[in-house]
Amino acid sequence: MKLLRKPALREFLRILIAVSAALLLGFFITLLVSKQPLEAYRAFLLGPLSRFNRFGDWIEESITLTLVGLAVALVFKSKQFSLGAEGQILLGALVSGSIALFVPLPGYLRVPLALVAAMGVGFLWGYLPGYLKAHLNANEIVSTLMLNTIALKLYDYFLIFHIKPPNAGYNASATFTKDGILPSFVPALPFLADLRARFMSQTNITVMLYLTILAVLVAYYLMYRTPFGYELRMIGANIKFARYGGINVKQAIILAFAVSGVFAGLAGAHLAMGIHTKLIQNISLGIGFEGIVVALMARNNPLFVPLSALAYGYLRAGADIMERSSDVSREMVLVIQALIILLVTAEQVLPVIQQRVAARREAQPATSLAEGGH
Amino acid sequence: MWELVLKGIFSALFVASVLRISTPLILPALGGLISELSGATNIALEGIMLVAAFTGVVISAFTQNVWLGVIAGILSGMLVAAFLAYFHLYLGADLILSGIAINIMATGGTIFLLYVLTGDKGSSSTLASKAVPVINIPLIKDIPVVGTILSGHNIFTYLAFILTWFVSIYLYRTPQGVHLRAVGENPEAAASLGLNVRRIRLGALLMSGVLASLGGLNLSMAYLTLFQREMTAGRGFIALAAVFLGGRTPWGTLIAAILFGFFDALSNQLGSLAIPSQWVQMIPYAATVLALVVYSIRQRAQAVERARRFQEKHLAETRALGD
C-alpha cells in the first residue's frame, strides 16, 4: 500500500497520539468538574451511536466538515493561510438559499442551479484575496478575515431586509419548499420506500453524501494528478524554488484560493439546503475554523479529510449529547479541539516517540539486509 | 433625517462614545503592532483578551479588590501569550495555527469555567465583580464641550493614548525597539549581527499579551462590569486589521482603531433610523482591504524606486571608473 509507507504511518501515529492525549486531558478536566464524570464521558464517547437520529446528526455534520476540510486543505497545501472559508460558506448558503426560495424552476433544475451558484460565489470570494495576495502581496490572513466579516454583514442584510417574510418574528427565511431541498440520499425507489421514509423522518442525510465523496476524489485528483496540484504542492514546499523552476506562481496561488472557495461554497449550500432547509442567522458559526482542525488532522491530504471529519464530527456530536445528559458543558470539546491543533502542529512535542520511530526506521534496512535470504 | 444624524455625530457625547468604543481596539492593536513588527503576526489577540477579561472579573469578585483583578488579568494574558510563544518559538508549531488554537481554547475554556463557577453559560452576572474607577479631570471636566469629551473616561481610555506614545518612543527611540524592528525586517541579517531572534520575538509576544489583556480588562471591568461569553466579539481581529490599516505605525494604528470605533458608534446612531446598520458596519472592513492594497502597492513602488536609485548610482560609479 502506497499510502501506508513509513512516513505516513509515523504521521498517523503522531496524530493518533495527539488526539488520545487531548481526549485524556479532557477526561481529567471532566473528573475535576463533574459529579458523575464516568457517565458524562461515556455520553461524550458513545452518545452519537446511541440513537438513530443522533447517528444522522453525526453524518450530517461530517459532510459539512469534509467539504470545509477539503477547502482548507487545498489552500493550506500551498502554505497560504487563507481563513476565508467562513465567508465563502455564508455566501454559498445565501446564494443557494435565495435560489431555493425564489427561482421558479422544478426541483431537478433548481437544486443543481443552486449548487452551481454556491460554488461560483465561493470561487469569486476566494479569487479576490487570492488576487490581492498574488499580485500585491497583501497579507491573506487580514484580507480573508475582513472579507469574512463583509460576507457576514451582506448575509445579515439580505436575510433581514429582503429574504425574511415581513411578518416573521425572528430573523429567518421561510422553510424551503420541496423543490428547493436536497433530496434524501436513499433513492425514491419502490422497494426502498420504507428505508427512505425512516431516514427522512429522523435525519437530513441527503444526496450531498454522494457529492461529498465525489468532491473528495476530485480534490485528490486535483492535488496529486494535475499540473495545478503539482504547482500547488511545489509552492507549499518552497515558493522560491517553485518560482525559479518556472511555475507561474501568481496564477497558481489565485487558483488555490478560488478552488478552495468552491468547496466552501458547496458546504454553505449543504447547510442551507440540506441541514437547516431555511436561511437562519449565524448559519455557519465558526465552522470555517473547525475546517482547519479537520484539514490539519488529515495532514492536508484530501483522502484523509473524510476520516478526520468523521472523527471530529463524532467529538462534536458527542459533546452535544454530553451536555444534554450530564453536568459538563459542551465547550469542553473546544478545549480538546485546541489541544489537538497544538499537539499536531508542534513538531517537537513528541520528540522521544519520533526519535524512536526514526531509530527503528534506520535499524530496519540493516536487519532486512541481514535477513536477506527471504 | 440626515440633520438628525449629523447633529448626533457632531455632539460631544458622540465623540466621547467613539473614544470609549475605540479603547478596547487601540490597546490590543498596539500589542498586535509590536509583535507584527518583530515578525510574528499575533492572531491570538482575541483569545488573550477573552482570558484576561474573564480572569479579571473572577479574581476581582473573589478578592473584592479591583486592582488584584487587573493584575491577575494582565498576568493571565501574559501567560497565554507565553504559551503561544513557547509552542511557536520552542516547539516549532506554526504561529497562525497555534494562534487559532489559542483562540478556540479561550472561547471554550472561558465558557466552560464560567459554567463551573456560576452554573450559567451566558454571563458572570451572579459574581459581584469590581469595576475600575472613572477619572474626572479637575478643571477640564467643567469646560462645556471639551469636558464631556476628555473627562469622565475610565483609566484604560487614558492609558490607551499614553501607551500609544510610549510604544512609538519604544519602537523608534530605544535600541531595544530598533532591534525588534530589525528582527521583523530581516531575521537572518539581524541574527548575523548577533541579535537573538527568538528571545526578541518572545519579548514582543509577551508585550502584545500585556496590551491585549488591558483591552480585555477594559471590556469586562470598565465598558461592562461583568464577563459575557465571547464578549470580545472579534475585536482582536479588528485590532489586527487596524495595525495594517494604520500602515504598521503606532499613530497610524491609533487612528485606524479610532476609525473602527467611529463606524461602530455611527452604526449604533443609525440603528434608530431606517438605514441598515450592516452597510455602515461593513465600511471599516472594506476600508481595511483597501488600505491593505494601497499599502502593498506603495511598498512595491518603494522597492522599485530603491532598485532604480541603486542602479543609477551603480551606473554612475562604473562610468566614473571608466573615465
Interface residues (C-beta under 8 A of the other chain):
Chain A: I29 V33 F81 L83 L132 L136 N137 A138 N139 I141 V142 S143 L145 M146 L147 T149 I150 K153 L154 D156 Y157 I160 F161 F289 I292 L296 S329 E331 M332 V333 L334 V335 Q337 A338 L339 I341 L342 T345 A346 E347 Q348 V349
Chain B: T41 I43 F87 Y90 L91 G92 A93 D94 I96 L97 S98 I100 A101 I102 N103 I104 M105 T107 G108 G109 I111 F112 Y115 V116 K121 G234 F237 L240 A241 F244 P276 Q278 W279 Q281 M282 Y285 A286 T288 V289 L292 V293 Y295 S296 I297 Q299 R300
